[in-house]
Amino acid sequence: MALFRYKALSAAGETLAGSMEAARAEDVVARLQEQGHLPVEVVDGTGGGAESGLAALFRAKPLDEAAVLQFTQQLATLLGAGQPLDRALGHLVELPERAEGRRVIERIRDTVRGGLPLSAALEQQHGLFPRLYVSLVRAGEAGGGLQPALARLADHLERSAALRAQVISALVYPLLLLAMVVAVCVLLLAFVVPQFDDLLRSAEVALPWYTEIVLAVGRLLRAWGLPLFVAGTFLLLLLLRHLRQPEPRAAFDAWLLDRPRLGDFMARFETARLARTLGTLLGNGVPLLVALGIARQSIGNRVLGLAVESATEAVKAGQGLGAALARSKRFPRLAVQMVQVGEESGELGGMLLKVADTFDTETRRALERALAALVPLITLLMAGVVGIVILAVLVPIYQLTSSAGVL
């Protein structure tokens, strides 16, 4: 017998954690299901399979998000065509390009052929398949609709990946432009400006105040540039580490939400993620309280996550989901109203997916508007900085040559 640590959700949506002795992890899953709980994670409790954080950081996943999406889409298609599950998994063994990915699917196929359900096989893959993924598959198996559950899951993953990719790709150009601004400034101040420092210092010309500042910054970067870069990087890493702590992260997330435009964008983006996850879970037959317990893990903003947690407690007490979300005053009013309409009509799952579509569109539009203003601002910033540096050097040289011409 081995010791396993587990996390599960009760029928009331409460998070359960503990340890259990069993011969296999599958036995722990079966016992939890018999008790009416939804297993979330079952890991070896002996600690022998633990991996150092540094190794986990640099170790590439056998299946990345794109590969998981492709696997889900193809599996749903094969099951929809009438293929048995084990045969469909056999067809997908050669799908991943990397050998590690093929071995993962082989393990899943062998586990299913051994008599275990697909959800148990996915759960054994050391976190490659997220909690939401395993829960939706398990709900589909319980309701006898694995293929529709996989199809909804594939659609959820595709839409979430598309929104995330659009946000990232939209930010690439402004970030590159900003990096170019910093690189140009460092190049001018650290290498170009110091070339004129001795000339301007030896000239009998009063230097403008802005030239004094530019020359001082150039001398500082030339003498202490590398130590300043190392110290800045170290401080940035310390700040990022500090923000991983619950209280500082919550304070920072609250600060983000309180910013006039940025806060609205963050609230819409997180609302779309929450609504799509929750709507997909409800559409697969997961109870509301359990679905809320899973869906709140998809939210990146700690403040909004705590708001969902408070809403879950209010729903347990008999309050409607729309009213419970409205209490925090953190979610957009339109989303709350649409949720209330869905509750009144008995179509909460479908309405949540409409909420997700609506706020996906609003997020994209807000991002496009922000970028339309941000790119010109960064361009003007670069032109302004370069212009100031050039003027700081050329004006004293012009005064010097004018004085020499007069003499």
N, C-alpha and C positions, 0 to 999 in steps of 0.2 A: 504493500500500500504506500502511496505517495501523498504528500501534502500539496494541495492546490489552493491558491488564493483566487477569490472570485469577486466580481461586481455584478449586480443585477438590479432590475427595477421591479418593484412590487406592482400589483394590480392597481394600487392607489397612486402610483407614480413616484414612490419614495425610493431613494438610492440605498441599496443594501450592499454591504461589503463584509467579507469574512473569509474563513478558511475551512477546508473540508478534506478529509482523507478519502481517497478513492484510488482504484487501480489505474484509471485513465481520466483524462480531462472530459471525455464524452460522458462518463458516468456522473460527473459533477453537473454537467449541463442537463442531463436527464433528471437528476434529483431536483434541481432548481425548477425545472418545468413542471414536475409533478407537484411541487409546492405552490404552483400558480405564479411563479416569478419569470421574468424575461431575462435570461443570461446576457450579460454585456461583455464580460471579459473573464476568462479562466486561464491562469498562468501557473507555472511551476512555482510552488512556494518555498522550495529549498534554496533558491537563489543561484543554483548552479548554472542556469542558462542566462544569467544577467550579462549584459555587455556594457562596457564603459561608455560614458557619454561621448568621449572624443571619438571612439571607434564608430559609434552609431551616427555621429555627425558626418563622418567622411565615407561611410559605407552607403553605396548606391542601392536603392530598392530594386528587387528583382522585377517588380511590376510598378511602373509609374502611373500617374493618373490617366494618361492617355491610353496606356495598355489596359488598365482596368475598365475604362469606358469601352474600348474595342471588344474586350472579352465579354462584357455584359451585353452589348448589342448583338454580337454573333451568337451567343448562347440563347438569347431570347428569340432570334430568328430561327435557329435550328429547332428549338422546342416548339415554336409556332408551326414549323413544317412537319411536325409529328415525330421527330427523332426522340428516342429514349434519352434520359439524362446522361447515363454513363457513355452512350455512344456519341452524344453531342460533345461531351467533354473530351472524348478521344479525338474527335475531329479538330478540336481547338488546341491540342497539345503543341502543334507546330506553329501556332499563331504568333507568339512572342519572338522577337529577333534574338534576344539574349538567351543563353542556355539556362541561366538562373530562373528566368520567367517560365521557360518550358518545364523545368523541374517543379515549379509551384503548381502548374496546372496538372502535371502528372500526379502529384500528391493528392490534389483535390479529386481527380478521377479515381485513384486507387481507394481513397477513403469512402467515396460514394459507392464504389463496387463492393466495398466491405460491409455495406448495409447501413451506413450512417447518412443522415440527411445532408443536403448541400450546405445548409447554414452551419452545421457542425464542422464540415470540412473547411469552410471559409474561416471559421473562428480559429482553426488550428494554425493559420498562416502568419502568426506573430504580428498581428496588427496591419497586414497589407491591405485588408479590406476594412473600411471604417465601421464604426458602431452602427451608423445609419444603414449601411449596406447590409450587414448581417441581420439586423432587425427586420428590414423589409423582406429579405429572402425568407426568414423564419415565419413572418406573418403570411407570406404567400403560400408557404408549405402548409401552414395550419389551416388556411382557407381553401386549399386545393387549387390554387391559381398561381402556380410558380411562374409560368410564362408571362401572364399579364403583370405580375409583380416585377419581373426582370425588365419588361418593356417600360414600365413607369420609372423604374430605377435608372435605366439607360437615358430616358428623356430628362430626368432630374440631373444626372451627372453632366449631360451634354449642355444643358442650359446654364448650369452653375459654372462649368468650365468656360463657356462662351462669354459670360459676363465678366469673370475674373480675367480672362485673356484680353478682353477689350479694354478693361481698366489698365492692365499692365502695359499693353501695346500703346495705349494713348499717352501714357506717362513716359515712355521711352524717349521720345524726341525732346520734350522739355528738359528731362534730366540730362540728356547728352548735351543739350545747349547750355545748361547751367554748368556742367562740368567743363565745357569749353571756355566759358566765361572765367571760371576759377583758374584754369590752366593758362589762359592768356594773361591774366593779371599777375600770376606768380612769375611767368616768363618775363614780363616787362619789368616788374619790380625787383626781381632777384638777379636778373642778368643784363637787362638793357639799361635801366636807370643808373646802376652803380658805375657804368662806363663814363657817365657825365658828372659823377659826384666830385671828383678831384678838380675837373675843369671849372665847375660852378663855384666850388669853395674857394679856389684861388683867384677868381675874378673879383674885381672891385665893383660889384653890382649887388644891390640889396635884393635878396631873394624873396619872392612872394611867400605868404604863409602856406599856401597849398603846395608849393614846391618844397618847402622845408618838411612838410608832412610826408610827401611822396619819397623824398630822399631818406628820411628816417626809417620809413617802412622798408625801403629797399635794403638799407644797411642791416636792419634787423633780420630780414629773410635770408640775406646772404650769409650772415654770421651764425644765425640760430635756426635756419629753416628746417633742417633735418630733426634736431631735438624737438622743435615745436610740433612737427608732424607726428613724431612718435608719441609725444605727450598728448596731443589732441586725439589720436587714435585710441590711446589707453583710456582717456577720460570718456570717450564715446562708448567704448566697450563696458566701462563701469556703469555708465548711465543706462545702457541697454539691459545690463544685468539687474540693475536696481528696478527697472520698469517691469521685470518679470515677477517681482514680488506682488502679491495680491493687492495690498493697500496702495502702493505707488501707482500700479497699473490702473486701478479703479479711479484714482484721482486724475491721472492723465487722460483716461477715456472720458471722464466727466468734463474735463477741460475741452477736449475735442468737440463733444456734443454741444457745449455752450457757445462755440464759435458760430457767428451768424450764418455763414454760407457753408462752411465745412461741416458743421454739425448737421444741417439739413441733409447734406449729401451722405454723410455717414449713416444717419437714421434711415434714409431711403434704401441704401445699399444693404444694411443689415436686416431691414424689414423684408426685403425681397428674398433674402436667404432663408430667414425664419419661415416666411409664408410658404415658400416652395417646399422646404423640408417637411413642415407640418402637414401641408396639403397632400404630399406624396405618402406620408405615413398613414394619414386617415383614409386615403384612397385605397390602401392595401389592407385595411381592416384593423389597424393598430388602435387600441383605445386612446381617447383623448389625453388622459393623464400620463399614460406611458409615452405617448407621442410628444407631449410637452417636455418630459424628462429627457428624451433623446434630442429633440429639436433645439433645446437651449444650448446644447454642446456645439452647435454649428455657428453660434454667434461669437464673433471675435471681440466685440466691445463688452468689457466686463459690466459696465453700468446697465446696458440693455439686457445682458444675461441675468443680472440680479432682478431686473424688472420682470423678466419672464418667469424667474423662480418665484417671485411674489405673486404673479398672476396664477401660477400653478397652485399655490396654497389657497388663493381665493376661489379657484375652480373646485378644489376639493371641498370647500365650505359651501358649495352650491351656487356660486355666482357664475354668470355667463363669461365666456372668454373675452368677448369684446369689451365688456364693462371692466373686467379685471385688467386688461391691457391699458385701458384708458386711465386707470388710477395713477399710473406712473408718469403720465404726461410726457413720455419720451418717444412714443411711436406716432407717426403721422396720423392726423385726424381722419383722413380719407381711409386709411387702412383699417382703423378701428371701426368706422361706420360700415365698411364692406364686410368685416367679420361679423358684426351684429346682424346685418342683413342675411348673411349665410346661416347664422344660428336660427333666425326666425323662420327661414324657408326650409330648414332641414338639409341644406346643401353646403355645410361648412367646408368640407374638403375641396369641392369644386370652386367655391368662392375664394378660398385661400390661394389656390393656383391662379385665379384671376388677379388677386392682389399682387402675387409675385410677378405676373406679366406686366401689370400696370407700373409697378415700381422699378422693374428692370428697364422699361422704356424711359421712365423719368430719370433714372440714374444715367443712362446713356446720354440723354439730352443735356442734363446738367454737366456731365463731363465734357461734352462737345463745346458747350458755352464757356466753361472754365478754360479749356485749352485755347479757344479762339481769342481769349484775352491774355492768357499766360504767355504764349509764345512771343507776341509782340513786346510784352513787358520785359521779358528776358533779353530780347534782342536790343531793346533800348538801353537796358542796364549795361550790356556788354559795350555798346557804342559809347555810352556815357563814361564808363570807367576808363576805357581806352583813350577817349578824348581828353579826360582830365590828366591822365598820365602824360600824354603827348604835350598838352599845353604846359604842364608843370616843367617840362624840360625845354620846350622850344621858346617860351616867353623869356626866360633869363638869357638864353643864347641870343635871341633877337636883340635884347637890351644890350648885351655885351658887344655884339657886332655894330650896333648903332653907336655906342660910345666910342668904339675904335674908329668908326668912320668920321665922327665929329673931330676926334683928335687928329 
